[in-house]
Amino acid sequence: MGVRAVRFVVIGAGPAGNQAATTAARLGAEVTLVENQVVGGAAHRWDCIPSKALIAAGEALGFGARAERRGVTGAPLRLDLDGLRVQVGAVGKHLRQATESLLGSQGVRLVRGRGRLVGPRAVGVAGPGGEEVLEADAVLVATGSRPRVPDWCEPDGERILLSRHAYPPPVVPDHLVVVGSGVTGVEMVHLFASLGSAVTLVVSRQHVLPGRDPEVAAALEDSFEARGIRLVKGARAIGARTVEEAGSREGSGGRRVVVTCHDGRVATGSHALVAIGSVPNTGDLGLAEVGVALEGGYVTVDRHCRTSVPGIYAAGDVSGKLPLSSVGAMQGRKVAEDVMGLHTRAHRHLDYEKAAQAIFTDPEIAEVGVAEAEAFASGRKIRSTKVPFAASARALIDGDPRGFLKILSDPATGVVLGGAIVGRGASELISVIALAVTAGLRVADVADTLLVHPSLAESLAEAAE
């Protein structure tokens, strides 16, 4: 008689759940993946993929202005919102189909419905086909998160929006007020400014991107202000309401949105978008009933993404770690390996401090590893070397010499500890620094690498010298 395969049930088909399912299946597990909405999760439907598709469209609109600076002239490009909706939908559909095809090729059983724990080794599914109970040897909860809705406003998807109402937007606002200056907020500012909206950004702190490198934040603010974006700093929003403009008839469409701040200042626009964080989707999953510990709504996990109940794991946004698709996918892979008994060496643990992060604004921003400001604040000795892209031949050829590249290293050993990039292609260039950080390379290793000329990547070697 053969040995029974490990029964692995995954709740949630986002990046974490998909990666866990396919990895475990390849390793020989009997995998069932439960999803109530879209395979690919919020990343494919609302967040990462559609937002970047829209940002790419905005970048294309700006191509004409950049081309003129390089001696190329022609008719200005115009936005076709209906065509943009079709293109964004096509990207999402293609990725969903590719993901479902991959799951099928690996032998993963996909069950449509809402899953919840009905025991430490059982998942109940309520779906179109009725009720089903799935017995499991291990369960992964990877149900993601959703935008946080403050109690001072009621998003309607028409005038007062959340980020998920913007992919694509019902219309391109004449004037958009963005509340929230974190990653999602600044990306929304860039996106809508690129599509032609006037934009006001309400910043609760004294600078955008709180917690990020101040030099990076300052570079982004300079770019925003150069584009005519109004920054309302030190203003905490406490209300948002839609009002009829003076002289307009009720229901005539002459409406404005007024955002009120704690100090009496107001920001007024045709629309408002609220981007002030997210909350985990951990409600009604049966977690507390089976003894899974939570903190602030997030599932408490160890370095292997194990919860307080043996055999139950959590990954992705619900784990309270970095809310990045890349992190969720890596967590999913590590969970699958642990379920299948492969986590036996310390070096296989996931190190969140080495995760590369990017912000898709103009210019792009990317960071990895140690943050310079935090290192200095804690008294840690680091060496910081910076090269401006204004010194790069490729940046001058491209007509965009904005920004810089910074490498942080240990002054005693030369080991690369982190880096930050502001400029065109930052999300791609950061991969080299991320590899150096993960592999424990020295700055000399980067400096001795023969890179393409002319290229933006040459600045990596220059900063490492």
C-alpha positions in Angstrom: 0.0 0.0 0.0 1.4 3.4 -1.0 1.9 6.3 1.4 -1.0 8.8 1.3 -0.1 12.3 -0.1 -0.1 15.2 2.3 -3.5 16.9 2.0 -2.9 20.7 1.8 -5.9 23.2 1.7 -5.2 26.8 0.8 -7.8 29.5 1.4 -7.2 32.4 -1.0 -5.8 32.4 -4.5 -3.7 35.5 -4.4 0.1 35.6 -4.8 0.7 33.8 -1.5 -2.0 31.1 -2.0 -1.1 30.4 -5.6 2.6 30.1 -4.9 1.9 27.8 -2.0 -0.5 25.6 -4.0 1.8 25.1 -7.0 4.9 24.6 -5.0 3.3 22.0 -2.7 1.8 20.2 -5.7 5.2 20.0 -7.4 6.6 18.5 -4.1 3.9 15.8 -4.1 1.1 17.2 -2.0 -2.6 16.8 -2.7 -3.6 20.4 -3.0 -7.0 22.1 -2.9 -7.2 25.8 -3.5 -10.4 27.7 -2.3 -11.2 31.1 -3.8 -14.4 33.1 -3.5 -13.6 35.8 -6.0 -10.8 36.1 -8.6 -7.9 33.7 -9.0 -4.9 35.9 -8.7 -6.5 37.8 -5.8 -6.7 41.5 -5.3 -3.3 42.0 -6.9 -4.8 40.9 -10.3 -8.2 42.4 -9.9 -7.8 45.7 -8.0 -4.3 46.5 -6.9 -0.9 45.8 -8.3 -1.5 44.8 -11.9 -4.3 47.2 -12.9 -2.7 50.1 -11.2 0.6 49.6 -13.0 -1.3 49.1 -16.3 -2.9 52.5 -15.8 0.4 54.1 -14.8 1.9 52.8 -17.9 -0.9 54.4 -19.9 -0.2 57.7 -18.2 3.5 57.3 -19.0 2.6 56.8 -22.7 0.6 60.0 -22.7 3.7 61.9 -21.5 5.8 60.4 -24.3 5.0 63.3 -26.6 6.5 65.9 -24.3 9.6 63.8 -23.8 9.9 63.1 -27.5 9.9 66.8 -28.3 12.9 67.3 -25.9 14.7 64.8 -28.1 14.0 66.4 -31.4 10.9 64.4 -32.3 7.6 66.3 -33.0 4.1 65.2 -33.9 0.5 65.4 -32.9 -0.2 65.2 -29.1 -1.5 61.9 -27.7 -5.0 61.8 -26.3 -6.6 59.5 -23.7 -9.2 57.0 -24.8 -10.7 56.0 -21.5 -12.9 53.3 -23.0 -9.9 51.8 -24.8 -7.9 52.0 -21.6 -10.6 50.1 -19.7 -10.4 47.4 -22.4 -6.6 47.2 -22.2 -6.5 47.0 -18.4 -9.2 44.3 -18.4 -7.3 42.3 -21.0 -4.1 42.4 -18.9 -6.0 41.1 -15.9 -7.9 38.5 -17.9 -4.7 37.1 -19.4 -2.9 36.9 -16.1 -5.9 35.1 -14.5 -6.1 32.6 -17.3 -2.4 32.0 -17.1 -2.6 31.5 -13.4 -5.5 29.1 -13.7 -3.7 27.2 -16.4 -0.6 26.8 -14.2 -2.7 25.6 -11.3 -4.4 23.0 -13.5 -1.1 21.8 -15.0 0.2 21.2 -11.5 -2.8 19.1 -10.5 -4.2 21.7 -8.0 -8.0 21.3 -7.5 -9.7 24.7 -7.6 -12.9 25.0 -5.5 -15.0 28.1 -6.0 -16.6 29.4 -2.7 -16.0 31.0 0.6 -13.7 28.9 2.9 -13.5 29.0 6.7 -11.9 26.8 9.3 -14.5 24.4 10.9 -11.7 22.6 12.8 -7.9 22.6 13.1 -7.8 20.1 10.2 -11.0 20.9 8.3 -12.1 23.7 5.9 -15.8 24.3 5.2 -16.6 25.7 1.8 -19.8 27.4 0.9 -20.1 27.7 -2.9 -22.4 27.6 -5.9 -22.5 23.8 -5.6 -23.5 23.8 -2.0 -21.6 23.0 1.2 -18.4 20.9 1.3 -15.9 20.0 4.1 -12.3 19.5 3.1 -10.2 17.4 5.4 -6.6 18.5 5.6 -3.2 17.7 7.1 -2.2 21.4 6.7 -4.1 24.6 6.0 -2.9 28.0 4.7 -4.9 31.1 5.3 -4.0 33.6 2.6 -7.1 35.8 2.2 -5.4 39.2 1.7 -6.6 42.6 2.8 -8.9 45.4 1.7 -8.6 49.2 1.8 -9.3 50.8 5.2 -12.4 53.0 5.3 -12.3 55.7 7.9 -15.4 56.5 9.9 -15.3 60.1 8.7 -16.4 59.4 5.1 -18.6 57.1 3.1 -17.0 56.1 -0.3 -19.6 55.9 -3.0 -17.4 54.8 -5.9 -18.6 57.9 -7.8 -17.2 61.0 -6.2 -15.6 59.7 -3.0 -13.3 56.8 -4.0 -11.1 54.1 -2.6 -8.1 52.9 -4.6 -10.1 50.0 -5.9 -12.6 52.3 -7.5 -9.8 53.7 -9.6 -8.9 50.7 -11.8 -10.1 52.1 -14.1 -11.8 55.2 -12.8 -15.4 55.9 -13.9 -14.1 59.2 -15.3 -10.9 61.1 -15.2 -11.5 63.7 -12.5 -11.1 67.4 -13.2 -9.5 67.9 -9.8 -8.8 65.0 -7.5 -8.1 65.3 -3.8 -6.0 62.4 -2.5 -6.0 61.7 1.2 -3.0 59.6 2.3 0.7 60.0 1.4 1.9 56.5 1.7 2.8 54.2 -1.2 -0.8 53.9 -2.6 -1.5 57.6 -2.1 1.5 58.9 -4.0 1.0 56.3 -6.8 -2.6 57.6 -7.2 -1.3 61.2 -7.3 1.1 60.3 -10.1 -1.5 58.2 -11.9 -4.2 60.8 -12.1 -1.8 63.7 -12.8 -0.5 61.7 -15.7 -4.0 61.2 -17.0 -4.7 64.9 -16.9 -6.3 65.6 -13.5 -5.4 68.5 -11.3 -4.4 66.9 -8.0 -4.2 68.0 -4.4 -2.5 65.7 -1.9 -3.4 65.9 1.8 -0.4 64.9 3.8 -0.9 64.1 7.5 2.9 64.5 8.3 5.3 67.1 7.2 6.5 65.1 4.2 5.2 62.3 1.9 6.1 58.7 2.4 6.5 58.7 6.2 9.0 56.1 7.3 10.9 56.2 4.1 14.3 57.8 3.4 13.8 61.6 3.8 16.0 62.3 0.8 13.9 60.0 -1.3 10.7 61.6 -0.1 12.1 65.1 -0.8 12.9 64.1 -4.3 9.4 62.9 -4.9 7.9 66.1 -3.4 10.1 68.2 -5.7 8.8 66.3 -8.7 5.2 66.6 -7.6 5.5 70.4 -7.1 7.2 70.8 -10.5 4.1 69.1 -12.0 1.8 71.6 -10.3 0.5 69.2 -7.7 -0.6 71.0 -4.5 0.6 69.5 -1.2 -1.3 70.3 2.0 1.1 69.2 4.7 0.5 68.6 8.4 -3.2 68.2 7.7 -5.1 65.2 9.1 -8.4 64.6 7.2 -11.4 64.4 9.4 -14.2 64.6 6.9 -15.2 64.3 3.2 -18.5 65.2 1.8 -20.1 65.9 -1.5 -21.8 69.3 -1.9 -23.7 71.0 -4.7 -21.9 73.9 -6.3 -23.4 77.3 -5.8 -25.9 78.1 -8.6 -26.3 74.5 -9.7 -29.5 72.5 -9.6 -29.8 69.5 -7.2 -28.8 66.4 -9.2 -27.5 68.5 -12.1 -24.0 67.1 -11.8 -22.5 70.4 -10.5 -21.1 68.8 -7.4 -17.8 69.1 -5.5 -16.1 67.1 -2.8 -14.9 69.0 0.2 -12.2 67.4 2.4 -12.0 68.9 5.9 -8.8 68.8 8.0 -8.3 68.8 11.7 -6.9 72.4 11.7 -9.7 73.9 9.7 -8.1 73.8 6.3 -10.1 72.4 3.5 -9.2 70.8 0.1 -11.9 70.9 -2.6 -12.1 69.0 -5.9 -14.4 67.3 -8.2 -13.5 63.9 -6.6 -11.6 62.6 -3.6 -9.7 59.4 -3.2 -8.9 58.0 0.2 -5.8 55.8 0.6 -5.0 55.5 4.3 -3.9 51.8 4.6 -5.6 48.5 4.6 -7.1 46.0 7.0 -6.7 42.2 6.9 -9.5 39.9 5.7 -9.5 37.7 8.8 -13.2 38.0 9.8 -15.5 35.0 9.6 -12.8 32.6 8.9 -13.2 30.6 12.1 -9.7 31.5 13.2 -10.5 32.4 16.9 -12.8 29.4 17.2 -9.9 26.9 16.5 -7.5 28.8 18.6 -5.4 30.8 16.1 -3.9 33.9 17.8 -4.5 37.3 16.2 -3.1 40.7 17.0 -4.7 43.8 15.6 -6.7 41.7 13.2 -3.6 40.1 11.7 -2.7 36.5 12.2 0.4 36.0 14.4 3.0 33.9 12.7 6.5 32.7 13.3 9.5 32.7 10.8 7.9 29.8 9.0 4.5 31.5 8.8 3.2 28.9 11.3 0.3 30.1 13.5 -0.3 29.3 17.1 -2.2 26.1 16.0 0.0 23.3 14.6 -0.7 22.6 11.0 -2.3 26.0 10.3 -0.3 28.7 8.4 -0.9 32.3 7.3 0.8 34.2 4.5 0.4 37.4 2.5 -1.3 40.5 3.9 -3.1 38.6 6.7 0.3 37.8 8.3 1.0 41.4 9.1 4.4 41.4 7.4 5.3 43.5 4.4 2.1 43.9 2.3 3.9 43.1 -1.0 2.9 40.6 -3.7 6.5 39.4 -3.9 6.6 38.9 -0.1 3.3 37.0 -0.2 4.5 34.7 -3.0 7.8 34.0 -1.2 5.9 33.3 2.0 3.7 30.9 0.1 6.7 29.0 -1.3 8.2 28.7 2.2 4.9 27.5 3.7 4.8 24.8 1.0 8.3 23.7 1.8 7.6 23.6 5.5 4.4 21.6 5.0 6.4 19.1 3.0 9.2 18.9 5.6 11.9 20.8 3.8 12.6 23.5 6.3 15.5 22.1 8.1 18.2 24.8 7.7 18.3 28.3 9.1 19.3 29.9 5.9 15.9 29.0 4.4 14.1 31.4 6.6 12.5 34.4 5.0 14.3 37.7 5.8 11.8 40.5 5.4 14.5 43.2 5.7 16.0 42.1 2.4 12.8 42.5 0.4 13.1 45.0 -2.5 10.3 47.6 -2.6 9.3 49.9 -5.4 6.9 52.9 -5.8 5.7 53.5 -9.3 5.7 57.3 -9.4 7.5 59.7 -11.7 10.4 59.3 -11.0 10.2 55.8 -9.8 11.4 55.0 -6.3 13.0 51.7 -5.0 14.6 50.7 -1.8 16.0 47.5 -0.2 17.8 46.5 3.0 18.9 48.9 5.7 17.4 52.4 5.7 20.0 55.1 6.0 18.0 57.4 8.4 17.1 54.5 10.7 20.7 53.3 10.8 22.0 56.7 11.8 19.3 57.2 14.3 20.2 53.9 16.0 23.9 54.7 16.0 24.8 52.0 13.5 27.8 52.7 11.4 27.2 52.6 7.7 28.9 54.0 4.6 26.6 55.8 2.1 27.7 56.5 -1.5 25.5 58.3 -3.9 25.7 58.9 -7.7 23.3 61.4 -9.4 21.8 60.2 -12.7 22.8 63.7 -14.1 26.2 62.1 -14.4 24.9 59.2 -16.5 25.3 59.2 -20.2 22.2 57.0 -20.6 20.1 59.3 -18.5 21.1 62.3 -20.7 20.3 60.3 -23.8 16.9 59.4 -22.4 16.3 63.0 -21.5 15.6 62.3 -17.9 18.6 62.9 -15.6 16.5 63.3 -12.4 17.3 61.3 -9.3 20.1 59.4 -7.9 21.4 56.0 -6.8 22.6 55.2 -3.3 24.4 52.2 -2.0 24.8 51.5 1.8 27.5 49.3 3.1 29.4 48.1 6.2 32.5 50.4 6.5 34.5 47.6 8.1 33.7 44.7 5.7 32.4 46.4 2.6 29.3 44.1 2.6 26.3 45.7 0.9 23.6 46.4 3.4 21.0 48.3 1.3 20.3 50.9 -1.2 17.8 53.5 -2.5 17.1 54.6 -6.1 15.1 57.6 -7.4 14.8 57.7 -11.2 13.7 56.1 -14.4 13.9 52.3 -14.1 14.4 52.3 -10.4 12.2 49.2 -10.0 14.5 47.2 -12.2 17.8 48.6 -11.1 17.1 47.8 -7.4 17.2 44.1 -8.3 21.0 44.2 -8.5 21.3 45.8 -5.0 18.7 43.3 -3.7 20.8 40.4 -5.0 23.9 41.9 -3.4 22.1 42.3 0.0 20.7 38.8 -0.1 23.9 37.1 -1.2 26.1 39.1 1.2 28.2 40.6 -1.6 30.7 43.3 -1.1 30.8 46.7 -2.8 34.0 45.5 -4.5 32.0 42.7 -6.1 29.6 45.2 -7.6 32.3 47.6 -8.6 34.2 44.8 -10.4 31.1 43.8 -12.4 31.4 44.7 -16.1 28.2 46.4 -17.0 26.7 47.6 -20.3 27.7 51.0 -21.6 25.8 53.3 -21.9 23.3 52.2 -19.3 21.7 53.4 -16.0 23.2 50.3 -14.4 26.7 51.8 -14.7 25.8 54.1 -11.8 25.7 51.0 -9.6 29.3 50.3 -10.2 30.2 54.0 -9.8 28.4 54.1 -6.4 30.2 50.9 -5.3 33.7 52.2 -6.1 
